[in-house]
């Protein structure tokens, strides 16, 4: 690992650790009774560098791994990395299947049942956007992983051409 990568990992790790320590201290605070009380203004401010740090750590580690494979004479993109790229589409496919099933069978929300396009979009928005993008950030991380794979793939192909 190069020196600048170690420095980046140290910076990202500092923000990552600061956020986790703050959240853990807030969880241990007897004044915090509701889960929403964990995120005071300071924790909300720390959450932005935390999110950037998670993506930065992933990027640095993946690029270091690809470079070490290339330096060892192995193909930079392994079968496992390629398989993880294709498997990252599974949650999107499952969301579409769930939305289509709701359009056919109906979707209930607030004592009302919706069918057709309304049920499709209701399920798509509640499950995909609200649940897996905001509450549990599965889709943003998967999209980032896919973009990182595509960018690295293009960089490797361009390096072979030169």
PyMOL CGO cylinders between C-alpha atoms (Angstrom):
from pymol import cmd
from pymol.cgo import CYLINDER

trace = [
    CYLINDER, 0.00, 0.00, 0.00, 1.34, 3.40, -0.95, 0.3, 1, 1, 1, 1, 1, 1,
    CYLINDER, 1.34, 3.40, -0.95, 1.93, 6.20, 1.54, 0.3, 1, 1, 1, 1, 1, 1,
    CYLINDER, 1.93, 6.20, 1.54, -0.92, 8.39, 0.31, 0.3, 1, 1, 1, 1, 1, 1,
    CYLINDER, -0.92, 8.39, 0.31, -3.33, 5.45, 0.64, 0.3, 1, 1, 1, 1, 1, 1,
    CYLINDER, -3.33, 5.45, 0.64, -2.27, 4.94, 4.24, 0.3, 1, 1, 1, 1, 1, 1,
    CYLINDER, -2.27, 4.94, 4.24, -2.80, 8.64, 4.92, 0.3, 1, 1, 1, 1, 1, 1,
    CYLINDER, -2.80, 8.64, 4.92, -6.26, 8.54, 3.30, 0.3, 1, 1, 1, 1, 1, 1,
    CYLINDER, -6.26, 8.54, 3.30, -7.17, 5.45, 5.32, 0.3, 1, 1, 1, 1, 1, 1,
    CYLINDER, -7.17, 5.45, 5.32, -6.05, 7.20, 8.51, 0.3, 1, 1, 1, 1, 1, 1,
    CYLINDER, -6.05, 7.20, 8.51, -8.16, 10.28, 7.71, 0.3, 1, 1, 1, 1, 1, 1,
    CYLINDER, -8.16, 10.28, 7.71, -11.21, 8.24, 6.72, 0.3, 1, 1, 1, 1, 1, 1,
    CYLINDER, -11.21, 8.24, 6.72, -10.73, 5.95, 9.71, 0.3, 1, 1, 1, 1, 1, 1,
    CYLINDER, -10.73, 5.95, 9.71, -10.63, 8.94, 12.06, 0.3, 1, 1, 1, 1, 1, 1,
    CYLINDER, -10.63, 8.94, 12.06, -14.00, 10.23, 10.89, 0.3, 1, 1, 1, 1, 1, 1,
    CYLINDER, -14.00, 10.23, 10.89, -15.43, 6.70, 10.85, 0.3, 1, 1, 1, 1, 1, 1,
    CYLINDER, -15.43, 6.70, 10.85, -14.26, 6.04, 14.41, 0.3, 1, 1, 1, 1, 1, 1,
    CYLINDER, -14.26, 6.04, 14.41, -15.37, 9.45, 15.69, 0.3, 1, 1, 1, 1, 1, 1,
    CYLINDER, -15.37, 9.45, 15.69, -18.90, 8.85, 14.43, 0.3, 1, 1, 1, 1, 1, 1,
    CYLINDER, -18.90, 8.85, 14.43, -19.06, 5.33, 15.89, 0.3, 1, 1, 1, 1, 1, 1,
    CYLINDER, -19.06, 5.33, 15.89, -17.72, 6.47, 19.27, 0.3, 1, 1, 1, 1, 1, 1,
    CYLINDER, -17.72, 6.47, 19.27, -20.23, 9.34, 19.37, 0.3, 1, 1, 1, 1, 1, 1,
    CYLINDER, -20.23, 9.34, 19.37, -23.13, 7.02, 18.55, 0.3, 1, 1, 1, 1, 1, 1,
    CYLINDER, -23.13, 7.02, 18.55, -22.01, 4.43, 21.10, 0.3, 1, 1, 1, 1, 1, 1,
    CYLINDER, -22.01, 4.43, 21.10, -21.72, 7.08, 23.82, 0.3, 1, 1, 1, 1, 1, 1,
    CYLINDER, -21.72, 7.08, 23.82, -25.17, 8.36, 22.91, 0.3, 1, 1, 1, 1, 1, 1,
    CYLINDER, -25.17, 8.36, 22.91, -26.56, 4.83, 23.15, 0.3, 1, 1, 1, 1, 1, 1,
    CYLINDER, -26.56, 4.83, 23.15, -25.12, 4.49, 26.65, 0.3, 1, 1, 1, 1, 1, 1,
    CYLINDER, -25.12, 4.49, 26.65, -26.55, 7.83, 27.76, 0.3, 1, 1, 1, 1, 1, 1,
    CYLINDER, -26.55, 7.83, 27.76, -29.50, 7.32, 30.16, 0.3, 1, 1, 1, 1, 1, 1,
    CYLINDER, -29.50, 7.32, 30.16, -31.13, 10.52, 28.84, 0.3, 1, 1, 1, 1, 1, 1,
    CYLINDER, -31.13, 10.52, 28.84, -31.58, 8.91, 25.43, 0.3, 1, 1, 1, 1, 1, 1,
    CYLINDER, -31.58, 8.91, 25.43, -34.87, 7.03, 25.56, 0.3, 1, 1, 1, 1, 1, 1,
    CYLINDER, -34.87, 7.03, 25.56, -35.97, 7.12, 21.93, 0.3, 1, 1, 1, 1, 1, 1,
    CYLINDER, -35.97, 7.12, 21.93, -33.87, 5.92, 18.96, 0.3, 1, 1, 1, 1, 1, 1,
    CYLINDER, -33.87, 5.92, 18.96, -34.35, 9.30, 17.30, 0.3, 1, 1, 1, 1, 1, 1,
    CYLINDER, -34.35, 9.30, 17.30, -32.62, 11.00, 20.23, 0.3, 1, 1, 1, 1, 1, 1,
    CYLINDER, -32.62, 11.00, 20.23, -29.30, 9.37, 19.26, 0.3, 1, 1, 1, 1, 1, 1,
    CYLINDER, -29.30, 9.37, 19.26, -28.78, 11.88, 16.49, 0.3, 1, 1, 1, 1, 1, 1,
    CYLINDER, -28.78, 11.88, 16.49, -28.16, 15.18, 18.19, 0.3, 1, 1, 1, 1, 1, 1,
    CYLINDER, -28.16, 15.18, 18.19, -26.85, 18.08, 16.05, 0.3, 1, 1, 1, 1, 1, 1,
    CYLINDER, -26.85, 18.08, 16.05, -23.20, 17.07, 16.55, 0.3, 1, 1, 1, 1, 1, 1,
    CYLINDER, -23.20, 17.07, 16.55, -23.90, 13.48, 15.46, 0.3, 1, 1, 1, 1, 1, 1,
    CYLINDER, -23.90, 13.48, 15.46, -25.81, 14.72, 12.42, 0.3, 1, 1, 1, 1, 1, 1,
    CYLINDER, -25.81, 14.72, 12.42, -22.82, 16.83, 11.44, 0.3, 1, 1, 1, 1, 1, 1,
    CYLINDER, -22.82, 16.83, 11.44, -20.51, 13.82, 11.89, 0.3, 1, 1, 1, 1, 1, 1,
    CYLINDER, -20.51, 13.82, 11.89, -22.77, 11.61, 9.76, 0.3, 1, 1, 1, 1, 1, 1,
    CYLINDER, -22.77, 11.61, 9.76, -21.77, 13.37, 6.53, 0.3, 1, 1, 1, 1, 1, 1,
    CYLINDER, -21.77, 13.37, 6.53, -18.01, 12.74, 6.89, 0.3, 1, 1, 1, 1, 1, 1,
    CYLINDER, -18.01, 12.74, 6.89, -18.90, 9.23, 8.09, 0.3, 1, 1, 1, 1, 1, 1,
    CYLINDER, -18.90, 9.23, 8.09, -20.74, 8.45, 4.84, 0.3, 1, 1, 1, 1, 1, 1,
    CYLINDER, -20.74, 8.45, 4.84, -17.91, 9.92, 2.78, 0.3, 1, 1, 1, 1, 1, 1,
    CYLINDER, -17.91, 9.92, 2.78, -15.40, 7.92, 4.85, 0.3, 1, 1, 1, 1, 1, 1,
    CYLINDER, -15.40, 7.92, 4.85, -17.18, 4.63, 4.21, 0.3, 1, 1, 1, 1, 1, 1,
    CYLINDER, -17.18, 4.63, 4.21, -17.08, 5.22, 0.46, 0.3, 1, 1, 1, 1, 1, 1,
    CYLINDER, -17.08, 5.22, 0.46, -13.48, 6.44, 0.65, 0.3, 1, 1, 1, 1, 1, 1,
    CYLINDER, -13.48, 6.44, 0.65, -12.33, 3.37, 2.58, 0.3, 1, 1, 1, 1, 1, 1,
    CYLINDER, -12.33, 3.37, 2.58, -13.99, 1.10, 0.03, 0.3, 1, 1, 1, 1, 1, 1,
    CYLINDER, -13.99, 1.10, 0.03, -12.33, 2.96, -2.85, 0.3, 1, 1, 1, 1, 1, 1,
    CYLINDER, -12.33, 2.96, -2.85, -8.84, 2.96, -1.36, 0.3, 1, 1, 1, 1, 1, 1,
    CYLINDER, -8.84, 2.96, -1.36, -8.97, -0.71, -0.42, 0.3, 1, 1, 1, 1, 1, 1,
    CYLINDER, -8.97, -0.71, -0.42, -10.34, -1.84, -3.79, 0.3, 1, 1, 1, 1, 1, 1,
    CYLINDER, -10.34, -1.84, -3.79, -7.78, 0.18, -5.76, 0.3, 1, 1, 1, 1, 1, 1,
    CYLINDER, -7.78, 0.18, -5.76, -4.92, -1.09, -3.58, 0.3, 1, 1, 1, 1, 1, 1,
    CYLINDER, -4.92, -1.09, -3.58, -6.12, -4.67, -4.08, 0.3, 1, 1, 1, 1, 1, 1,
    CYLINDER, -6.12, -4.67, -4.08, -6.39, -4.27, -7.86, 0.3, 1, 1, 1, 1, 1, 1,
    CYLINDER, -6.39, -4.27, -7.86, -2.90, -2.74, -8.03, 0.3, 1, 1, 1, 1, 1, 1,
    CYLINDER, -2.90, -2.74, -8.03, -1.39, -5.54, -5.89, 0.3, 1, 1, 1, 1, 1, 1,
    CYLINDER, -1.39, -5.54, -5.89, -2.98, -8.15, -8.16, 0.3, 1, 1, 1, 1, 1, 1,
    CYLINDER, -2.98, -8.15, -8.16, -1.63, -6.37, -11.24, 0.3, 1, 1, 1, 1, 1, 1,
    CYLINDER, -1.63, -6.37, -11.24, 1.87, -6.14, -9.72, 0.3, 1, 1, 1, 1, 1, 1,
    CYLINDER, 1.87, -6.14, -9.72, 1.75, -9.85, -8.87, 0.3, 1, 1, 1, 1, 1, 1,
    CYLINDER, 1.75, -9.85, -8.87, 1.08, -10.66, -12.54, 0.3, 1, 1, 1, 1, 1, 1,
    CYLINDER, 1.08, -10.66, -12.54, -2.53, -11.71, -11.96, 0.3, 1, 1, 1, 1, 1, 1,
    CYLINDER, -2.53, -11.71, -11.96, -5.46, -10.26, -13.87, 0.3, 1, 1, 1, 1, 1, 1,
    CYLINDER, -5.46, -10.26, -13.87, -6.51, -7.14, -11.94, 0.3, 1, 1, 1, 1, 1, 1,
    CYLINDER, -6.51, -7.14, -11.94, -10.20, -7.99, -11.89, 0.3, 1, 1, 1, 1, 1, 1,
    CYLINDER, -10.20, -7.99, -11.89, -10.77, -11.37, -10.31, 0.3, 1, 1, 1, 1, 1, 1,
    CYLINDER, -10.77, -11.37, -10.31, -13.75, -13.65, -10.80, 0.3, 1, 1, 1, 1, 1, 1,
    CYLINDER, -13.75, -13.65, -10.80, -14.92, -12.84, -7.26, 0.3, 1, 1, 1, 1, 1, 1,
    CYLINDER, -14.92, -12.84, -7.26, -14.92, -9.10, -7.99, 0.3, 1, 1, 1, 1, 1, 1,
    CYLINDER, -14.92, -9.10, -7.99, -16.81, -9.70, -11.25, 0.3, 1, 1, 1, 1, 1, 1,
    CYLINDER, -16.81, -9.70, -11.25, -19.32, -11.96, -9.45, 0.3, 1, 1, 1, 1, 1, 1,
    CYLINDER, -19.32, -11.96, -9.45, -19.84, -9.35, -6.73, 0.3, 1, 1, 1, 1, 1, 1,
    CYLINDER, -19.84, -9.35, -6.73, -20.62, -6.80, -9.45, 0.3, 1, 1, 1, 1, 1, 1,
    CYLINDER, -20.62, -6.80, -9.45, -23.31, -9.02, -10.97, 0.3, 1, 1, 1, 1, 1, 1,
    CYLINDER, -23.31, -9.02, -10.97, -24.69, -10.02, -7.56, 0.3, 1, 1, 1, 1, 1, 1,
    CYLINDER, -24.69, -10.02, -7.56, -25.05, -6.35, -6.64, 0.3, 1, 1, 1, 1, 1, 1,
    CYLINDER, -25.05, -6.35, -6.64, -27.99, -6.17, -9.07, 0.3, 1, 1, 1, 1, 1, 1,
    CYLINDER, -27.99, -6.17, -9.07, -29.98, -8.80, -7.13, 0.3, 1, 1, 1, 1, 1, 1,
    CYLINDER, -29.98, -8.80, -7.13, -31.60, -6.33, -4.66, 0.3, 1, 1, 1, 1, 1, 1,
    CYLINDER, -31.60, -6.33, -4.66, -32.77, -4.15, -7.56, 0.3, 1, 1, 1, 1, 1, 1,
    CYLINDER, -32.77, -4.15, -7.56, -34.29, -7.15, -9.32, 0.3, 1, 1, 1, 1, 1, 1,
    CYLINDER, -34.29, -7.15, -9.32, -35.98, -8.28, -6.10, 0.3, 1, 1, 1, 1, 1, 1,
    CYLINDER, -35.98, -8.28, -6.10, -37.40, -4.78, -5.62, 0.3, 1, 1, 1, 1, 1, 1,
    CYLINDER, -37.40, -4.78, -5.62, -38.86, -4.84, -9.13, 0.3, 1, 1, 1, 1, 1, 1,
    CYLINDER, -38.86, -4.84, -9.13, -40.33, -8.32, -8.58, 0.3, 1, 1, 1, 1, 1, 1,
    CYLINDER, -40.33, -8.32, -8.58, -41.86, -7.17, -5.29, 0.3, 1, 1, 1, 1, 1, 1,
    CYLINDER, -41.86, -7.17, -5.29, -43.30, -4.06, -6.95, 0.3, 1, 1, 1, 1, 1, 1,
    CYLINDER, -43.30, -4.06, -6.95, -44.81, -6.07, -9.82, 0.3, 1, 1, 1, 1, 1, 1,
    CYLINDER, -44.81, -6.07, -9.82, -46.30, -8.56, -7.35, 0.3, 1, 1, 1, 1, 1, 1,
    CYLINDER, -46.30, -8.56, -7.35, -47.83, -5.66, -5.43, 0.3, 1, 1, 1, 1, 1, 1,
    CYLINDER, -47.83, -5.66, -5.43, -49.27, -4.25, -8.65, 0.3, 1, 1, 1, 1, 1, 1,
    CYLINDER, -49.27, -4.25, -8.65, -50.95, -7.58, -9.36, 0.3, 1, 1, 1, 1, 1, 1,
    CYLINDER, -50.95, -7.58, -9.36, -52.01, -8.58, -5.84, 0.3, 1, 1, 1, 1, 1, 1,
    CYLINDER, -52.01, -8.58, -5.84, -52.50, -5.12, -4.36, 0.3, 1, 1, 1, 1, 1, 1,
    CYLINDER, -52.50, -5.12, -4.36, -50.65, -3.11, -1.76, 0.3, 1, 1, 1, 1, 1, 1,
    CYLINDER, -50.65, -3.11, -1.76, -52.17, -1.89, 1.48, 0.3, 1, 1, 1, 1, 1, 1,
    CYLINDER, -52.17, -1.89, 1.48, -51.10, 1.37, 3.05, 0.3, 1, 1, 1, 1, 1, 1,
    CYLINDER, -51.10, 1.37, 3.05, -52.94, 3.38, 5.73, 0.3, 1, 1, 1, 1, 1, 1,
    CYLINDER, -52.94, 3.38, 5.73, -56.16, 1.35, 5.61, 0.3, 1, 1, 1, 1, 1, 1,
    CYLINDER, -56.16, 1.35, 5.61, -56.37, 1.56, 1.82, 0.3, 1, 1, 1, 1, 1, 1,
    CYLINDER, -56.37, 1.56, 1.82, -55.54, -1.04, -0.81, 0.3, 1, 1, 1, 1, 1, 1,
    CYLINDER, -55.54, -1.04, -0.81, -54.00, 0.04, -4.09, 0.3, 1, 1, 1, 1, 1, 1,
    CYLINDER, -54.00, 0.04, -4.09, -53.73, -1.93, -7.33, 0.3, 1, 1, 1, 1, 1, 1,
    CYLINDER, -53.73, -1.93, -7.33, -51.93, -1.54, -10.63, 0.3, 1, 1, 1, 1, 1, 1,
    CYLINDER, -51.93, -1.54, -10.63, -49.56, 1.35, -11.20, 0.3, 1, 1, 1, 1, 1, 1,
    CYLINDER, -49.56, 1.35, -11.20, -50.37, 3.00, -7.88, 0.3, 1, 1, 1, 1, 1, 1,
    CYLINDER, -50.37, 3.00, -7.88, -49.45, -0.17, -5.98, 0.3, 1, 1, 1, 1, 1, 1,
    CYLINDER, -49.45, -0.17, -5.98, -46.30, -0.60, -8.05, 0.3, 1, 1, 1, 1, 1, 1,
    CYLINDER, -46.30, -0.60, -8.05, -45.04, 2.91, -7.32, 0.3, 1, 1, 1, 1, 1, 1,
    CYLINDER, -45.04, 2.91, -7.32, -46.15, 2.81, -3.68, 0.3, 1, 1, 1, 1, 1, 1,
    CYLINDER, -46.15, 2.81, -3.68, -44.20, -0.40, -3.07, 0.3, 1, 1, 1, 1, 1, 1,
    CYLINDER, -44.20, -0.40, -3.07, -41.25, 0.82, -5.13, 0.3, 1, 1, 1, 1, 1, 1,
    CYLINDER, -41.25, 0.82, -5.13, -41.04, 4.11, -3.26, 0.3, 1, 1, 1, 1, 1, 1,
    CYLINDER, -41.04, 4.11, -3.26, -41.66, 2.78, 0.25, 0.3, 1, 1, 1, 1, 1, 1,
    CYLINDER, -41.66, 2.78, 0.25, -39.41, -0.25, -0.05, 0.3, 1, 1, 1, 1, 1, 1,
    CYLINDER, -39.41, -0.25, -0.05, -36.77, 0.99, -2.45, 0.3, 1, 1, 1, 1, 1, 1,
    CYLINDER, -36.77, 0.99, -2.45, -36.39, 4.65, -1.75, 0.3, 1, 1, 1, 1, 1, 1,
    CYLINDER, -36.39, 4.65, -1.75, -37.41, 4.94, 1.88, 0.3, 1, 1, 1, 1, 1, 1,
    CYLINDER, -37.41, 4.94, 1.88, -36.29, 1.62, 3.35, 0.3, 1, 1, 1, 1, 1, 1,
    CYLINDER, -36.29, 1.62, 3.35, -33.21, 0.68, 1.34, 0.3, 1, 1, 1, 1, 1, 1,
    CYLINDER, -33.21, 0.68, 1.34, -31.91, 4.14, 0.47, 0.3, 1, 1, 1, 1, 1, 1,
    CYLINDER, -31.91, 4.14, 0.47, -32.51, 6.22, 3.58, 0.3, 1, 1, 1, 1, 1, 1,
    CYLINDER, -32.51, 6.22, 3.58, -33.06, 3.95, 6.57, 0.3, 1, 1, 1, 1, 1, 1,
    CYLINDER, -33.06, 3.95, 6.57, -30.70, 1.14, 5.54, 0.3, 1, 1, 1, 1, 1, 1,
    CYLINDER, -30.70, 1.14, 5.54, -28.40, 2.54, 2.81, 0.3, 1, 1, 1, 1, 1, 1,
    CYLINDER, -28.40, 2.54, 2.81, -28.17, -0.63, 0.72, 0.3, 1, 1, 1, 1, 1, 1,
    CYLINDER, -28.17, -0.63, 0.72, -28.85, 0.86, -2.69, 0.3, 1, 1, 1, 1, 1, 1,
    CYLINDER, -28.85, 0.86, -2.69, -26.42, 3.81, -2.48, 0.3, 1, 1, 1, 1, 1, 1,
    CYLINDER, -26.42, 3.81, -2.48, -23.59, 1.48, -1.45, 0.3, 1, 1, 1, 1, 1, 1,
    CYLINDER, -23.59, 1.48, -1.45, -24.47, -0.99, -4.22, 0.3, 1, 1, 1, 1, 1, 1,
    CYLINDER, -24.47, -0.99, -4.22, -24.65, 1.75, -6.82, 0.3, 1, 1, 1, 1, 1, 1,
    CYLINDER, -24.65, 1.75, -6.82, -21.28, 3.06, -5.63, 0.3, 1, 1, 1, 1, 1, 1,
    CYLINDER, -21.28, 3.06, -5.63, -19.84, -0.46, -5.88, 0.3, 1, 1, 1, 1, 1, 1,
    CYLINDER, -19.84, -0.46, -5.88, -21.12, -0.80, -9.44, 0.3, 1, 1, 1, 1, 1, 1,
    CYLINDER, -21.12, -0.80, -9.44, -19.74, 2.60, -10.49, 0.3, 1, 1, 1, 1, 1, 1,
    CYLINDER, -19.74, 2.60, -10.49, -16.38, 1.74, -8.89, 0.3, 1, 1, 1, 1, 1, 1,
    CYLINDER, -16.38, 1.74, -8.89, -16.28, -1.56, -10.79, 0.3, 1, 1, 1, 1, 1, 1,
    CYLINDER, -16.28, -1.56, -10.79, -17.11, 0.10, -14.12, 0.3, 1, 1, 1, 1, 1, 1,
    CYLINDER, -17.11, 0.10, -14.12, -14.55, 2.89, -13.62, 0.3, 1, 1, 1, 1, 1, 1,
    CYLINDER, -14.55, 2.89, -13.62, -11.83, 0.39, -12.69, 0.3, 1, 1, 1, 1, 1, 1,
    CYLINDER, -11.83, 0.39, -12.69, -12.75, -1.81, -15.63, 0.3, 1, 1, 1, 1, 1, 1,
    CYLINDER, -12.75, -1.81, -15.63, -12.46, 1.14, -18.04, 0.3, 1, 1, 1, 1, 1, 1,
    CYLINDER, -12.46, 1.14, -18.04, -9.12, 2.21, -16.50, 0.3, 1, 1, 1, 1, 1, 1,
    CYLINDER, -9.12, 2.21, -16.50, -7.71, -1.30, -16.88, 0.3, 1, 1, 1, 1, 1, 1,
    CYLINDER, -7.71, -1.30, -16.88, -8.84, -1.58, -20.50, 0.3, 1, 1, 1, 1, 1, 1,
    CYLINDER, -8.84, -1.58, -20.50, -7.29, 1.81, -21.33, 0.3, 1, 1, 1, 1, 1, 1,
    CYLINDER, -7.29, 1.81, -21.33, -4.04, 0.78, -19.65, 0.3, 1, 1, 1, 1, 1, 1,
    CYLINDER, -4.04, 0.78, -19.65, -3.91, -2.38, -21.81, 0.3, 1, 1, 1, 1, 1, 1,
    CYLINDER, -3.91, -2.38, -21.81, -4.41, -0.37, -25.01, 0.3, 1, 1, 1, 1, 1, 1,
    CYLINDER, -4.41, -0.37, -25.01, -1.47, 1.96, -24.27, 0.3, 1, 1, 1, 1, 1, 1,
]
cmd.load_cgo(trace, "trace")
